[in-house]
Amino acid sequence: MKALKPHLALIALMSPALLVLGVLALYPVAQVIFDSFFDVDYAAHRRHFTGLANYRGLFDDGVFATSFFNTLHFTVAASFAEVLLGLGLALLFSRSFPGRRIALPLLLLPMMLSTLVCSAIWRNWLAYSGFLNNLLALAGVAPVEWLSSPHLAMWSLILVDIWQWTPMAFVIVLAGLQSIPPELFEAARTDGASEWQCFRHITLPLIARQIVVALLLRSIDTFKLFDKVYALTGGGPGNATQTLSTFIYDQGFRFFNVGPASAASVLMLCAAAFLVATYARETMRKPVDR
C-alpha cells in the first residue's frame, strides 16, 4: 500500500479513462472470446458450450479460407505498392521543381477524403460505362468489367486503396528524407559517388526505418479491410473479394452465427495483434548510431 501512495493521484486521474477503455474495448473483446466457445442464440436466450467446435468449423469452411487468402492478398499487394509508390514520390518531391507547391496538396487530397467518398468516386469510374472504360474506348479497347469480374475485382479494390493511401506512405518517407543532413550527399559527391550510389549507400539505409513503419501501418490498416468491399463489391462476385471483416459481418449480422463469427474475430484479433506488436517494437526501438 505504501508503494501505491505516491501514485494515487495519477491513478485517480487515469481512472475515468481506464473505465471507458474497459467498458468500450476490453469488455467487448472478452465477450467475443467467451462467445467463440459457445453456440449462441440470442433470440432464444440460449447458450450451449461447444469448446473448439467453432474454430474447427472455420478451418473446414471454404469461404473462411477464401476470405483469409483474399485478405492476405490485399494486404501484401496494396501495402507494398503504396510504400514503393510513396518512396518514388518522396524522392521526386524532395527536390525542387516547377509546380511543386501546387502538386503537393493535390497529391495529399485523396488521403483527406473519407473511404465512402473515395468509393463513390471510383464506383463511377469503374462502372461498365464509366470514366475508365470511356478512356479505353478512345484507344479502341473493349470495356472491362472492373468490379464484376472475379479476376479483376480484387485488383480494382487494390487500385482504389493505392489511390487513397499512397499519400500516407509518401508523407512518412518524405519526412525521413528531409531529416537526412545534406552534408552527407555533398561529401559523397565530392568523393565521386553517383546518384545511384548516394541513394543505395546513404538515402536508403537512413530512411529504412521510415519505410518499415509505413509498411507496418499500411499492413495494419489494409488487414482490416471492410468499407471499400462493402461499398464497391459487397464481397462479390461470388466470394472473389470476401475478406475476413466481411466474412465476420456476414456470419454475425446477416446469418446470426454468433459463435463462428466470434471465433473468426478472435483469429483476426490475434493476427492484428501480431502486426501491432511488430509496429510497436519497431517504433520504440532505439535508433542505431550511424
Secondary structure by P-SEA (a helix, b strand, c coil): ccccccaaaaaaaaaaaaaaaaaccaaaaaaaaaaccccccccccbbbbbcaaaaaaaaacaaaaaaaaaaaaaaaaaaaaaaaaaaaaaaaacccccaaaaaaaaaaccccccaaaaaaaaaaaaccccaaaaaaaaacccccccccccccaaaaaaaaaaaccaaaaaaaaaaaaaaccaaaaaaaaaacccaaaaaaccccccaaaaaaaaaaaaaaaaaacccccccccccccccccccaaaaaaaacccccaaaaaaaaaaaaaaaaaaaaaaaaaaaacccccc
